[in-house]
């Protein structure tokens, strides 16, 4: 019997950048791509900033990375 379909998994990672939210997403995706194969999507769940002395010093994002499990 043939099984059609796919099974996916999601993993949550937190990424940070001193530059911007966009850069933090790119940093997180690049790092996830080194370990996870078959990434099909990313959902950004949290956007936060670290503030020191009235200045934003770091942008943080929580990413849910969706990837297909290998057979």
Kinemage of the C-alpha trace (Angstrom):
@kinemage 1
@onewidth
@group {chain A} dominant
@subgroup {mainchain}
@vectorlist {calphas} color= white
{ca unk a 1} P 0.000 0.000 0.000
{ca unk a 2} L 1.347 3.424 -0.976
{ca unk a 3} L 1.194 6.301 1.478
{ca unk a 4} L 0.703 9.663 -0.139
{ca unk a 5} L 1.248 12.896 1.706
{ca unk a 6} L 3.879 14.633 3.760
{ca unk a 7} L 4.642 15.009 7.417
{ca unk a 8} L 6.065 18.248 8.701
{ca unk a 9} L 7.517 19.422 11.965
{ca unk a 10} L 7.961 22.862 13.455
{ca unk a 11} L 10.737 24.052 15.680
{ca unk a 12} L 10.961 27.339 17.521
{ca unk a 13} L 14.105 29.443 17.538
{ca unk a 14} L 14.942 32.906 18.829
{ca unk a 15} L 17.234 35.097 16.756
{ca unk a 16} L 18.741 38.491 17.489
{ca unk a 17} L 20.417 41.326 15.621
{ca unk a 18} L 21.726 44.754 16.593
{ca unk a 19} L 20.603 46.077 13.166
{ca unk a 20} L 16.871 45.406 12.599
{ca unk a 21} L 13.988 42.946 12.845
{ca unk a 22} L 14.498 41.999 9.195
{ca unk a 23} L 18.139 41.216 9.852
{ca unk a 24} L 17.199 39.127 12.913
{ca unk a 25} L 14.825 37.054 10.743
{ca unk a 26} L 17.592 36.574 8.159
{ca unk a 27} L 20.076 35.562 10.877
{ca unk a 28} L 17.618 33.011 12.276
{ca unk a 29} L 16.759 31.591 8.857
{ca unk a 30} L 20.404 31.298 7.835
{ca unk a 31} L 21.265 29.460 11.047
{ca unk a 32} L 18.234 27.128 10.811
{ca unk a 33} L 19.157 26.324 7.189
{ca unk a 34} L 22.524 24.947 8.302
{ca unk a 35} L 20.841 22.295 10.455
{ca unk a 36} L 17.351 21.713 9.065
{ca unk a 37} L 16.661 20.360 5.592
{ca unk a 38} L 13.374 20.799 3.757
{ca unk a 39} L 12.341 24.151 5.266
{ca unk a 40} L 9.022 25.183 3.716
{ca unk a 41} L 8.100 28.228 5.781
{ca unk a 42} L 8.762 30.491 8.722
{ca unk a 43} L 6.221 32.194 10.973
{ca unk a 44} L 7.416 35.144 13.025
{ca unk a 45} L 5.584 34.978 16.358
{ca unk a 46} L 7.272 37.547 18.569
{ca unk a 47} L 8.985 40.837 17.900
{ca unk a 48} L 10.865 42.318 20.851
{ca unk a 49} L 13.536 44.905 21.469
{ca unk a 50} L 16.201 45.066 24.109
{ca unk a 51} L 16.536 48.626 25.403
{ca unk a 52} L 19.445 50.129 27.307
{ca unk a 53} L 19.636 53.755 28.425
{ca unk a 54} L 16.622 54.720 26.321
{ca unk a 55} L 18.063 53.233 23.116
{ca unk a 56} L 17.177 50.064 21.207
{ca unk a 57} L 20.312 47.926 21.273
{ca unk a 58} L 18.996 44.595 19.966
{ca unk a 59} L 16.076 43.293 17.909
{ca unk a 60} L 14.779 39.820 18.788
{ca unk a 61} L 12.355 37.588 16.915
{ca unk a 62} L 10.822 34.221 17.726
{ca unk a 63} L 10.615 32.069 14.602
{ca unk a 64} L 8.574 28.931 14.087
{ca unk a 65} L 10.414 27.077 11.339
{ca unk a 66} L 8.356 24.516 9.402
{ca unk a 67} L 10.163 21.689 7.634
{ca unk a 68} L 9.277 18.397 5.967
{ca unk a 69} L 10.424 15.209 7.677
{ca unk a 70} L 12.502 12.936 5.488
{ca unk a 71} L 11.222 9.436 4.800
